[in-house]
Amino acid sequence: MKVIRTRKELEEYVAPYRQAGSSVALVPTMGALHAGHISLMRRAVAENDITVASVFVNPTQFNDKRDLEAYPRTEEADFRLLDEAGVSAVFAPAVDEVYPPEEAEREKHTFDLGRVAEVMEGAYRPGHFQGVAQIVSKLLRLASPDRAYFGEKDFQQIAVIRRMTETEGINVEIVACPICRESDGLALSSRNVRLTPSQRAVAPGIFRVLAESVGYSRDHSVRQTREYVESRVNALPECKVEYFSIVAADTLEDAGSWDCADRITGCITVYCGDVRLIDNITYRPLQQA
Ligand code: PAF
């Protein structure tokens, strides 16, 4: 696997494949890779001629400086996992390479991300999606992939990135991949390593409540289901729901009833101690029990 540190090298690496008509995949990450990331890599490797991963903790998407500083960084182990997964090259630049100080003026571009970026994470993490759009648009322009792969744990992020590629005129297929979970149900996240043993023991309760609420939703309203989830997750030791929204999956507008959209998803953010965990579940279409 080739390790690429500069933007120029990345463009030069991809160019001959593009000229030869080979299919190129991009899998952007912030490192601290786990089995969820690796499932994205394996799918990209299976579906494309070459797969480029990126490992870059993007400072512009962190609205909390402490969260940025605490974000785990495990480059050596990440590279080993990427290599084993069959990734062709990894782009792992320094911050100044991605955001050179002399280009700071040019960077002051506000992305038109529409309503999908205003709700949920958009409301609780001001500026977060502008930062995500900034880095993902840069990576897509440098690597010019046919497909880019993202995990559905960050459900809203996928809607925002789709919108960004449309408004920026970037021609790429955005591939959404299912959430990977621990055997006890906890959604895989780079932040899980920051949970204390007691928090790690209660955190699977978040998904357990979400899963139970699907059955509950069969004969209760959207509002009742929201209250069911909020009260039960808040009852877990050390857990505090920041928000739980049940939304139409395409517009991310609050669902007024179960038949307001073809697909309806519940998106939750929970502080488990000081670790911010997110997860989501599909309510409609109902899965056969
Ligand atoms: O989902 C993430 O890890 C990040 O938001 C992404 C897409 C790699 C951009 O920094």
Boltz pocket constraint, residues with backbone or C-beta under 6 A from the ligand:
constraints:
  - pocket:
      binder: B
      contacts: [[A, 28], [A, 29], [A, 30], [A, 56], [A, 58], [A, 61], [A, 132], [A, 135], [A, 136], [A, 154], [A, 157]]
      max_distance: 6.0
